[in-house]
Amino acid sequence: MRARPIFGSTYLLAVALAIAVLSTSGCDRRESAVARGVRTQTLLVGNSAEPGDLDPHLAAILSDQVIVNTLFEGLTLLDERTTLPLPAVAESWQTSADGLTWTFRLRANLQWSNGDPLTAENFILSWHRVLSPEFASDNASYLFALKNAEAFNARKLTDRTLLGCRAPDAHTLILTLERPAPYLPALVSLPAWFPINPQTLATFGPLEKRGSAWTRAGNLVSNGAFTLAEWTPNARIRLTRNPRHRDAANHHLQQIIFFPIESADVEERNFRAGQLHVTANLPVSKIATWRETDPARLRMEPIAQTNFLRFNTSRPPLSDPRIRRALALAIDRPALARAVFRGSRPPAHAFTPPGTGGYTSPASIGLDLAAARGLLAAAGHPGGKDLPVLELQCRQDESSPPLAEALQAMWQSALGIRTTLAPYEQKIWIQNQQSLNYTLTTASWTADFPDPVTFLGLMSATSGYNWTGWNHPPYDALLNSAAQATDPNQRFALFQQAEALLLHEAPITPLFFGARTYLIDPSVQGWEPAPLIFRRFQIIQLAPKP
């Protein structure tokens, strides 16, 4: 692990919050940051972690994308409660009878935050950027629905004019698909499809340059409901209302301040001190107390998320599927949910949460110690004999280290397999997964839109988020067949076969399904439950407490 600076992120956050309290108190030093936020329509939000990147085409982590979705806007957006697509930059869309051609009509007089006109051609150039092999975006696979997009990204063709997207005029986009994608209106709401201002990017280097200064405060030009006013690393990200947004006249909030607080305990203390309107999380140990003493401020909501283990299938001994499956079968998932999460998270026996877009997997994996021991013996390691000590990486937060400790105890007791634990801050934890610099690691995935492909497609060979080294042609063949299926029942049947294969081969194994437990001040109005986490902050209003 790299050395920590003398002044770490917790220290910087404490200083930032103290400054926020002082700077918002004015003449009356008894006024809390929350109270002043209500008066000035400034929402104070916990956001779990320091952003890795605010480039919508590179942002890979949910906490990053929450902010990116507030700065940028795509052709559509998703309703929080229903997850259905709504018009955004596009005011309407239609598809051909065969489902292969989609036409999106953009609103008139759209502008970037700097006043530049936003046109259909901006989208085309942005999609070329995402798909560019030189840019190497993990998000490129989200655009593979477009004709020739996957081939272009893989350098199998170089002519961009062959991509299935064109702009016949400034307000029209015509998309031609490789295969029918009935979920396309939801898909184009994702950050990979967001437009960027090409003129602004060009001032900081080539469009395909990663990590340029264009995403810094003062440089970033966006088209969402808010603009980036300040980004103080490990302290706060401040967004201000975008007066040039298409619906700015109906927005209430003037500012949002995101605090990247990794510790749920620190968040909870800040909330009690009147420094946050909304937390990202709540320590499991505090749920009972808040339920008993102040239930109006406690929210417990299911989300479309699966928490799971990744196995690095390119690294022995986990290159042997028998060992991966043995580890998976030795996990008592209900016991994990009870011991680590106090029953606030349901155990997961499949990868796709039940009811995702109407789909539920009949295949499942559970506790079977006899089968696990048999697989281990068949692999030549009865009782864990001659297996090296396996390192289990996890995020350094409230729940992940206890979860890793519980898994460590289960594997040692049931299989004789020894593990060491390696907690990392989120940024390093993610980078290690992306570079396959791990043996075992905890992980999670939240649905991008309500369809099983958002989970099962994660493990395809072409997915930018596979991060396991697993490449299994029979699995990809099932997903490809499902993509070609026009009958929904046939499509789901193929997905069910793919999920059964995934659980058997075990490049990942599910642990528990997601739920969001957090605190919210009663002054926050319009905050709907959001199964996909993303929300429209522009519909939020802060109202004085009665």
SEPA-256467 format. One record per residue (C-alpha): residue number from 1; x, z, y. Coordinates in Angstrom, 3 decimals. Layout:
// SEPA-256467
- num; east; up; north
- NUM; X; Z; Y
...
END
This chain:
// SEPA-256467
- num; east; up; north
- 1; 0.000; 0.000; 0.000
- 2; 1.268; -0.705; 3.502
- 3; 2.203; 2.203; 5.729
- 4; -0.506; 3.487; 8.039
- 5; 0.148; 3.647; 11.791
- 6; 0.522; 7.057; 13.370
- 7; -2.697; 6.494; 15.277
- 8; -5.040; 5.279; 12.541
- 9; -8.495; 3.768; 12.774
- 10; -10.268; 7.155; 12.566
- 11; -8.276; 8.417; 15.564
- 12; -8.978; 5.248; 17.560
- 13; -12.682; 5.420; 16.758
- 14; -12.849; 9.033; 17.879
- 15; -11.154; 8.117; 21.165
- 16; -13.414; 5.092; 21.659
- 17; -16.557; 7.112; 21.054
- 18; -15.350; 9.849; 23.387
- 19; -14.708; 7.244; 26.081
- 20; -18.129; 5.737; 25.429
- 21; -19.765; 9.122; 25.927
- 22; -17.830; 9.761; 29.167
- 23; -18.404; 6.269; 30.528
- 24; -22.119; 6.404; 29.857
- 25; -22.770; 9.858; 31.269
- 26; -22.645; 8.954; 34.961
- 27; -23.396; 11.843; 37.296
- 28; -25.359; 13.719; 34.632
- 29; -22.796; 14.599; 31.961
- 30; -25.539; 15.996; 29.737
- 31; -26.918; 12.503; 29.094
- 32; -25.916; 11.318; 25.619
- 33; -24.710; 7.832; 24.839
- 34; -27.958; 7.239; 22.948
- 35; -30.072; 8.327; 25.915
- 36; -28.154; 6.120; 28.315
- 37; -28.417; 3.282; 25.818
- 38; -32.189; 3.569; 25.964
- 39; -32.083; 3.520; 29.750
- 40; -29.740; 0.510; 29.893
- 41; -30.997; -1.268; 26.741
- 42; -27.601; -0.881; 25.038
- 43; -27.849; -0.523; 21.261
- 44; -25.104; 1.520; 19.569
- 45; -24.645; 0.522; 15.914
- 46; -22.331; 1.539; 13.104
- 47; -20.925; -1.470; 11.251
- 48; -18.831; -0.080; 8.349
- 49; -15.515; -1.824; 8.956
- 50; -13.254; -3.638; 11.391
- 51; -14.070; -7.375; 11.367
- 52; -11.551; -9.569; 9.639
- 53; -12.654; -12.703; 11.500
- 54; -15.458; -13.708; 13.878
- 55; -15.028; -17.394; 13.087
- 56; -18.371; -18.226; 11.397
- 57; -16.650; -20.717; 9.110
- 58; -14.203; -18.096; 7.839
- 59; -16.163; -14.836; 7.950
- 60; -16.418; -13.734; 4.324
- 61; -17.532; -10.106; 4.533
- 62; -21.059; -8.895; 5.152
- 63; -20.072; -6.536; 7.980
- 64; -18.303; -9.464; 9.712
- 65; -21.291; -11.738; 9.219
- 66; -23.697; -9.224; 10.787
- 67; -21.805; -9.699; 14.057
- 68; -21.285; -13.442; 13.571
- 69; -25.048; -13.908; 13.058
- 70; -25.633; -12.211; 16.399
- 71; -23.151; -14.445; 18.234
- 72; -24.160; -17.743; 16.627
- 73; -27.322; -19.416; 15.438
- 74; -27.952; -22.196; 12.933
- 75; -30.697; -24.707; 12.419
- 76; -32.904; -21.947; 11.006
- 77; -32.898; -18.168; 10.723
- 78; -34.462; -15.831; 8.175
- 79; -37.291; -13.419; 8.835
- 80; -36.067; -9.895; 8.112
- 81; -38.984; -8.630; 6.051
- 82; -40.086; -11.811; 4.226
- 83; -36.668; -13.608; 4.077
- 84; -38.517; -16.864; 4.844
- 85; -36.797; -19.474; 7.061
- 86; -37.949; -19.747; 10.673
- 87; -37.120; -22.377; 13.318
- 88; -33.987; -21.638; 15.339
- 89; -31.859; -24.436; 16.840
- 90; -34.100; -26.829; 14.900
- 91; -37.729; -26.704; 15.964
- 92; -38.939; -28.535; 12.846
- 93; -37.810; -30.210; 9.633
- 94; -39.188; -32.430; 6.910
- 95; -38.027; -33.774; 3.554
- 96; -38.492; -36.966; 1.605
- 97; -40.661; -37.128; -1.508
- 98; -37.612; -36.983; -3.801
- 99; -36.168; -33.963; -1.941
- 100; -32.873; -35.737; -1.237
- 101; -33.222; -36.498; 2.479
- 102; -33.954; -33.875; 5.109
- 103; -34.518; -34.503; 8.811
- 104; -34.064; -31.672; 11.318
- 105; -35.305; -32.029; 14.911
- 106; -33.353; -29.978; 17.436
- 107; -34.944; -28.320; 20.437
- 108; -34.490; -29.907; 23.853
- 109; -32.075; -28.605; 26.477
- 110; -29.983; -26.440; 24.167
- 111; -26.824; -24.971; 25.693
- 112; -23.663; -23.174; 24.662
- 113; -22.949; -19.859; 26.345
- 114; -20.606; -21.637; 28.802
- 115; -23.290; -24.131; 29.819
- 116; -22.115; -27.088; 27.718
- 117; -24.962; -29.034; 26.068
- 118; -25.400; -28.288; 22.367
- 119; -25.993; -31.506; 20.452
- 120; -26.505; -32.693; 16.897
- 121; -22.972; -34.096; 16.933
- 122; -21.630; -30.541; 17.373
- 123; -23.110; -29.699; 13.982
- 124; -21.560; -32.781; 12.366
- 125; -18.069; -31.947; 13.674
- 126; -18.503; -28.317; 12.606
- 127; -19.442; -29.321; 9.048
- 128; -16.450; -31.674; 8.902
- 129; -14.302; -28.677; 9.844
- 130; -15.756; -26.415; 7.134
- 131; -15.268; -29.065; 4.474
- 132; -11.775; -30.050; 5.565
- 133; -9.264; -29.352; 2.753
- 134; -6.712; -28.420; 5.416
- 135; -9.023; -25.733; 6.795
- 136; -9.439; -24.229; 3.291
- 137; -12.582; -22.236; 4.042
- 138; -14.003; -19.981; 1.312
- 139; -17.379; -20.905; 2.789
- 140; -17.026; -24.635; 2.102
- 141; -19.017; -24.426; -1.133
- 142; -22.149; -23.544; 0.857
- 143; -22.126; -27.144; 2.105
- 144; -21.714; -28.725; -1.315
- 145; -25.426; -29.523; -1.302
- 146; -24.488; -32.436; 0.999
- 147; -23.723; -35.743; -0.661
- 148; -19.973; -36.188; -1.275
- 149; -19.173; -32.790; 0.307
- 150; -17.550; -31.327; -2.789
- 151; -15.532; -34.499; -3.391
- 152; -14.339; -34.527; 0.210
- 153; -13.329; -30.859; 0.063
- 154; -11.404; -31.548; -3.166
- 155; -9.582; -34.540; -1.572
- 156; -11.268; -36.963; -3.967
- 157; -12.364; -38.995; -0.956
- 158; -11.109; -38.988; 2.618
- 159; -13.706; -40.997; 4.536
- 160; -15.820; -38.513; 6.502
- 161; -18.451; -41.139; 7.182
- 162; -19.424; -40.919; 3.494
- 163; -20.542; -37.305; 3.880
- 164; -24.296; -36.821; 3.671
- 165; -24.827; -35.854; 7.305
- 166; -25.353; -37.961; 10.397
- 167; -26.753; -37.646; 13.897
- 168; -28.641; -40.782; 14.971
- 169; -29.219; -39.164; 18.370
- 170; -28.433; -35.936; 20.215
- 171; -31.482; -34.108; 18.852
- 172; -31.735; -35.347; 15.253
- 173; -29.807; -34.483; 12.101
- 174; -30.333; -36.338; 8.838
- 175; -28.938; -34.693; 5.714
- 176; -28.581; -36.538; 2.421
- 177; -28.140; -34.300; -0.613
- 178; -26.351; -34.636; -3.930
- 179; -29.421; -33.234; -5.685
- 180; -32.717; -31.635; -4.686
- 181; -32.303; -28.242; -2.985
- 182; -35.727; -26.794; -2.191
- 183; -34.019; -23.787; -0.629
- 184; -32.161; -25.904; 1.970
- 185; -34.084; -24.520; 5.014
- 186; -32.845; -21.050; 4.038
- 187; -29.352; -22.279; 3.155
- 188; -28.726; -23.801; 6.599
- 189; -29.317; -20.381; 8.192
- 190; -25.922; -19.201; 6.881
- 191; -22.725; -18.935; 8.984
- 192; -21.016; -21.785; 7.104
- 193; -23.612; -24.123; 8.670
- 194; -23.304; -22.731; 12.216
- 195; -22.153; -25.060; 14.975
- 196; -18.990; -24.406; 16.951
- 197; -18.158; -25.812; 20.372
- 198; -15.497; -28.442; 19.592
- 199; -14.319; -28.743; 23.204
- 200; -13.609; -25.015; 23.376
- 201; -11.810; -24.936; 20.037
- 202; -9.689; -27.933; 20.991
- 203; -8.146; -25.957; 23.872
- 204; -6.616; -23.571; 21.300
- 205; -5.279; -26.180; 18.883
- 206; -6.640; -28.459; 16.153
- 207; -10.177; -27.746; 14.907
- 208; -8.785; -27.019; 11.442
- 209; -6.346; -24.375; 12.696
- 210; -7.096; -20.938; 11.253
- 211; -6.685; -17.744; 13.247
- 212; -6.445; -19.318; 16.705
- 213; -7.306; -17.343; 19.830
- 214; -10.707; -18.964; 20.305
- 215; -12.535; -15.991; 18.735
- 216; -11.149; -13.455; 21.227
- 217; -13.259; -11.941; 23.977
- 218; -13.157; -14.205; 27.003
- 219; -12.466; -17.264; 24.854
- 220; -15.323; -17.334; 22.370
- 221; -18.151; -19.709; 23.265
- 222; -21.250; -19.265; 21.114
- 223; -24.908; -20.249; 20.956
- 224; -26.542; -17.054; 19.692
- 225; -28.604; -14.449; 21.489
- 226; -25.460; -12.515; 22.491
- 227; -21.915; -13.291; 23.595
- 228; -18.632; -11.501; 22.900
- 229; -17.623; -9.326; 25.871
- 230; -15.076; -7.009; 24.259
- 231; -13.253; -6.593; 20.967
- 232; -11.041; -3.532; 20.852
- 233; -9.546; -3.482; 17.334
- 234; -10.549; -0.470; 15.228
- 235; -12.634; 0.841; 18.103
- 236; -15.603; -1.282; 19.184
- 237; -17.052; -4.758; 19.561
- 238; -19.313; -5.170; 22.590
- 239; -21.804; -8.027; 22.863
- 240; -23.832; -8.885; 25.941
- 241; -27.104; -10.769; 26.307
- 242; -26.659; -14.554; 26.446
- 243; -28.769; -15.818; 29.393
- 244; -28.444; -19.393; 28.111
- 245; -29.964; -18.696; 24.686
- 246; -33.055; -20.786; 23.958
- 247; -35.298; -17.671; 23.954
- 248; -33.417; -15.415; 26.382
- 249; -36.497; -14.759; 28.527
- 250; -38.070; -12.792; 25.674
- 251; -35.060; -10.612; 24.806
- 252; -34.936; -6.912; 25.651
- 253; -31.461; -5.654; 24.749
- 254; -28.749; -6.139; 27.342
- 255; -25.847; -5.067; 25.135
- 256; -24.960; -4.191; 21.547
- 257; -21.890; -2.110; 20.744
- 258; -20.748; -2.229; 17.119
- 259; -18.509; 0.628; 15.955
- 260; -16.420; -0.252; 12.859
- 261; -16.614; 3.207; 11.295
- 262; -15.546; 3.153; 7.650
- 263; -16.364; 6.810; 6.990
- 264; -20.049; 7.528; 6.413
- 265; -19.381; 11.204; 7.189
- 266; -17.966; 10.288; 10.614
- 267; -20.978; 8.055; 11.263
- 268; -23.384; 10.841; 10.357
- 269; -21.632; 13.292; 12.706
- 270; -21.661; 10.737; 15.520
- 271; -25.366; 10.155; 14.978
- 272; -26.083; 13.886; 15.205
- 273; -23.983; 14.018; 18.392
- 274; -26.125; 11.335; 20.050
- 275; -23.466; 8.620; 19.931
- 276; -25.191; 6.093; 17.614
- 277; -28.690; 4.684; 17.493
- 278; -28.234; 3.346; 13.943
- 279; -25.690; 4.071; 11.224
- 280; -24.523; 1.568; 8.642
- 281; -24.607; 4.177; 5.889
- 282; -25.379; 7.796; 5.106
- 283; -23.334; 9.943; 2.726
- 284; -25.188; 10.397; -0.539
- 285; -24.557; 14.123; -0.253
- 286; -26.564; 14.246; 3.011
- 287; -29.705; 12.442; 1.805
- 288; -31.512; 15.585; 0.622
- 289; -30.785; 17.439; 3.859
- 290; -32.138; 14.670; 6.084
- 291; -35.133; 14.176; 3.799
- 292; -36.026; 17.842; 4.219
- 293; -35.131; 18.419; 7.869
- 294; -35.721; 15.129; 9.718
- 295; -37.286; 12.453; 7.464
- 296; -38.410; 10.352; 10.460
- 297; -34.778; 9.391; 11.086
- 298; -33.957; 8.635; 7.436
- 299; -34.373; 5.134; 6.016
- 300; -33.953; 4.270; 2.330
- 301; -34.548; 0.578; 1.632
- 302; -33.780; -1.660; -1.343
- 303; -31.591; -4.662; -0.589
- 304; -30.896; -7.837; -2.574
- 305; -27.448; -6.729; -3.653
- 306; -25.481; -6.142; -6.848
- 307; -22.433; -3.902; -7.079
- 308; -20.151; -4.898; -9.923
- 309; -16.643; -4.986; -11.333
- 310; -14.404; -8.023; -11.081
- 311; -11.923; -8.649; -13.892
- 312; -8.837; -10.726; -13.122
- 313; -9.151; -13.119; -16.060
- 314; -5.814; -14.759; -15.235
- 315; -3.905; -11.519; -15.849
- 316; -3.333; -10.146; -19.389
- 317; -4.809; -8.190; -21.054
- 318; -8.034; -9.088; -19.214
- 319; -7.484; -12.748; -20.014
- 320; -9.027; -11.774; -23.386
- 321; -12.855; -11.752; -23.041
- 322; -13.113; -9.230; -25.884
- 323; -11.312; -6.608; -23.816
- 324; -13.417; -7.384; -20.749
- 325; -16.603; -7.095; -22.765
- 326; -15.405; -3.863; -24.395
- 327; -14.899; -2.333; -20.956
- 328; -18.343; -3.555; -19.888
- 329; -20.081; -2.124; -22.958
- 330; -18.447; 1.298; -22.496
- 331; -20.110; 1.889; -19.091
- 332; -23.070; 4.269; -18.941
- 333; -24.768; 2.770; -15.898
- 334; -27.674; 5.242; -15.595
- 335; -25.152; 8.094; -15.708
- 336; -23.152; 6.426; -12.916
- 337; -26.270; 6.100; -10.766
- 338; -27.179; 9.755; -11.308
- 339; -23.714; 11.246; -10.879
- 340; -22.346; 9.132; -8.036
- 341; -25.455; 8.068; -6.129
- 342; -27.887; 10.908; -6.864
- 343; -30.454; 8.383; -8.067
- 344; -30.468; 6.447; -4.754
- 345; -29.228; 3.261; -6.478
- 346; -30.831; 1.780; -9.620
- 347; -28.477; 0.938; -12.520
- 348; -27.841; -2.801; -12.977
- 349; -27.887; -4.330; -16.455
- 350; -27.865; -7.936; -15.188
- 351; -26.023; -9.639; -12.357
- 352; -29.072; -11.015; -10.507
- 353; -31.431; -8.365; -9.093
- 354; -34.877; -8.598; -10.723
- 355; -37.443; -10.631; -8.797
- 356; -34.882; -12.634; -6.801
- 357; -36.907; -15.624; -5.641
- 358; -39.296; -14.977; -8.541
- 359; -36.488; -14.932; -11.129
- 360; -35.650; -12.075; -13.513
- 361; -32.958; -12.223; -16.173
- 362; -34.023; -11.359; -19.754
- 363; -30.341; -10.984; -20.681
- 364; -28.784; -7.601; -20.022
- 365; -25.789; -5.458; -20.828
- 366; -25.920; -1.768; -21.610
- 367; -24.033; 1.051; -23.261
- 368; -22.877; 0.215; -26.820
- 369; -19.793; 2.206; -27.748
- 370; -19.683; 1.003; -31.355
- 371; -19.608; -2.632; -30.241
- 372; -17.050; -1.842; -27.534
- 373; -14.692; -0.168; -30.001
- 374; -15.134; -3.027; -32.467
- 375; -14.211; -5.612; -29.822
- 376; -11.150; -3.612; -28.819
- 377; -10.002; -3.382; -32.445
- 378; -10.619; -7.106; -32.963
- 379; -8.394; -7.789; -29.953
- 380; -5.613; -5.801; -31.644
- 381; -5.942; -2.611; -29.621
- 382; -7.903; -0.026; -31.660
- 383; -8.392; 3.112; -29.616
- 384; -6.570; 1.478; -26.718
- 385; -3.329; 1.215; -28.712
- 386; -0.556; -0.724; -26.946
- 387; -2.696; -1.513; -23.898
- 388; -0.921; -0.991; -20.576
- 389; -2.350; 1.334; -17.964
- 390; -4.848; -0.732; -15.952
- 391; -5.067; -0.405; -12.179
- 392; -8.608; -0.153; -10.799
- 393; -8.806; -1.002; -7.110
- 394; -11.665; 0.085; -4.875
- 395; -12.632; 0.357; -1.238
- 396; -11.616; 3.558; 0.521
- 397; -15.055; 4.880; 1.424
- 398; -17.375; 7.703; 0.453
- 399; -18.717; 6.391; -2.853
- 400; -16.178; 3.934; -4.308
- 401; -13.406; 6.391; -5.306
- 402; -15.895; 8.720; -7.102
- 403; -17.354; 5.653; -8.823
- 404; -13.865; 4.561; -9.928
- 405; -13.113; 8.076; -11.188
- 406; -16.305; 8.058; -13.275
- 407; -15.363; 4.689; -14.822
- 408; -11.848; 5.971; -15.477
- 409; -13.245; 8.952; -17.397
- 410; -15.695; 6.811; -19.405
- 411; -13.027; 4.347; -20.555
- 412; -10.523; 7.064; -21.416
- 413; -13.087; 9.057; -23.406
- 414; -14.806; 6.182; -25.201
- 415; -11.998; 3.652; -25.700
- 416; -8.700; 5.409; -25.077
- 417; -7.997; 3.005; -22.218
- 418; -6.080; 4.562; -19.347
- 419; -6.490; 3.497; -15.733
- 420; -4.967; 4.391; -12.389
- 421; -6.993; 4.276; -9.194
- 422; -5.917; 2.424; -6.041
- 423; -8.213; 2.837; -2.997
- 424; -7.633; 0.448; -0.075
- 425; -9.095; -0.049; 3.372
- 426; -11.635; -2.859; 3.322
- 427; -9.429; -5.608; 4.768
- 428; -6.670; -5.164; 2.157
- 429; -9.199; -4.635; -0.645
- 430; -10.789; -8.000; 0.154
- 431; -7.472; -9.809; 0.604
- 432; -6.330; -8.583; -2.810
- 433; -9.454; -10.039; -4.409
- 434; -9.063; -13.358; -2.618
- 435; -5.447; -13.699; -3.784
- 436; -6.102; -12.323; -7.307
- 437; -3.735; -9.463; -6.509
- 438; -5.554; -6.992; -8.752
- 439; -6.356; -6.233; -12.380
- 440; -9.763; -4.562; -12.012
- 441; -11.681; -4.007; -8.791
- 442; -15.038; -2.840; -7.577
- 443; -17.016; -5.463; -5.657
- 444; -20.459; -6.226; -4.309
- 445; -22.549; -9.235; -3.374
- 446; -25.623; -9.421; -1.151
- 447; -27.930; -12.413; -1.452
- 448; -27.552; -15.090; 1.195
- 449; -31.131; -16.220; 0.619
- 450; -33.808; -15.348; -1.959
- 451; -32.822; -17.529; -4.907
- 452; -30.876; -16.756; -8.121
- 453; -28.314; -19.446; -7.299
- 454; -26.910; -17.188; -4.571
- 455; -25.751; -14.796; -7.330
- 456; -25.100; -17.073; -10.298
- 457; -23.451; -19.761; -8.170
- 458; -20.905; -17.159; -7.100
- 459; -19.165; -17.466; -10.459
- 460; -18.948; -21.250; -10.654
- 461; -15.499; -22.826; -10.726
- 462; -16.074; -24.375; -7.283
- 463; -17.306; -21.211; -5.568
- 464; -15.111; -19.957; -2.767
- 465; -16.034; -16.400; -3.764
- 466; -15.371; -16.448; -7.511
- 467; -12.139; -14.432; -7.094
- 468; -11.720; -13.767; -10.841
- 469; -9.717; -16.764; -12.050
- 470; -12.580; -17.538; -14.452
- 471; -13.325; -21.210; -15.061
- 472; -15.871; -21.808; -17.822
- 473; -17.166; -25.402; -18.128
- 474; -20.245; -24.471; -20.262
- 475; -21.357; -22.091; -17.510
- 476; -20.883; -24.727; -14.807
- 477; -22.767; -27.256; -16.928
- 478; -25.799; -24.956; -17.050
- 479; -25.696; -24.472; -13.281
- 480; -25.406; -28.219; -12.745
- 481; -28.385; -28.841; -15.023
- 482; -30.372; -26.226; -13.109
- 483; -29.469; -27.968; -9.858
- 484; -30.897; -31.239; -11.199
- 485; -34.103; -29.665; -12.531
- 486; -37.260; -30.399; -10.571
- 487; -39.487; -28.144; -12.676
- 488; -39.102; -24.514; -11.432
- 489; -39.702; -23.112; -14.923
- 490; -36.996; -25.310; -16.419
- 491; -34.646; -24.361; -13.578
- 492; -35.152; -20.643; -14.204
- 493; -34.713; -21.104; -17.961
- 494; -31.313; -22.722; -17.354
- 495; -30.351; -19.899; -15.005
- 496; -31.294; -17.392; -17.703
- 497; -28.999; -19.137; -20.182
- 498; -26.201; -19.110; -17.596
- 499; -26.686; -15.407; -16.906
- 500; -26.583; -14.557; -20.616
- 501; -23.306; -16.478; -20.924
- 502; -21.897; -14.751; -17.836
- 503; -22.673; -11.281; -19.188
- 504; -21.158; -12.161; -22.570
- 505; -17.915; -13.643; -21.196
- 506; -17.701; -10.820; -18.641
- 507; -15.496; -12.087; -15.807
- 508; -17.625; -9.547; -13.943
- 509; -19.920; -6.790; -15.119
- 510; -22.809; -5.306; -13.104
- 511; -22.934; -1.598; -12.231
- 512; -25.877; -0.888; -9.919
- 513; -28.249; -2.673; -7.576
- 514; -28.125; -2.156; -3.845
- 515; -30.054; 0.038; -1.495
- 516; -29.345; 0.842; 2.105
- 517; -29.580; 4.502; 3.106
- 518; -29.018; 5.067; 6.805
- 519; -30.136; 6.917; 9.933
- 520; -32.035; 5.446; 12.877
- 521; -33.102; 6.966; 16.167
- 522; -36.849; 6.854; 16.924
- 523; -36.120; 5.018; 20.177
- 524; -35.232; 1.861; 18.214
- 525; -38.315; -0.356; 18.098
- 526; -38.770; -3.562; 16.059
- 527; -36.198; -2.648; 13.407
- 528; -37.703; -4.078; 10.216
- 529; -36.515; -3.504; 6.632
- 530; -34.135; -6.379; 5.837
- 531; -33.451; -7.057; 2.133
- 532; -30.697; -9.526; 3.101
- 533; -29.217; -7.132; 5.741
- 534; -29.115; -9.780; 8.500
- 535; -31.456; -9.238; 11.416
- 536; -32.404; -10.641; 14.812
- 537; -31.118; -8.084; 17.293
- 538; -32.863; -10.018; 20.047
- 539; -36.242; -8.709; 18.865
- 540; -35.069; -5.062; 19.067
- 541; -36.125; -2.876; 21.972
- 542; -35.094; 0.644; 22.931
- 543; -38.025; 2.757; 24.086
- 544; -37.935; 6.318; 25.486
- 545; -38.897; 8.988; 22.991
- 546; -42.447; 10.283; 23.428
END
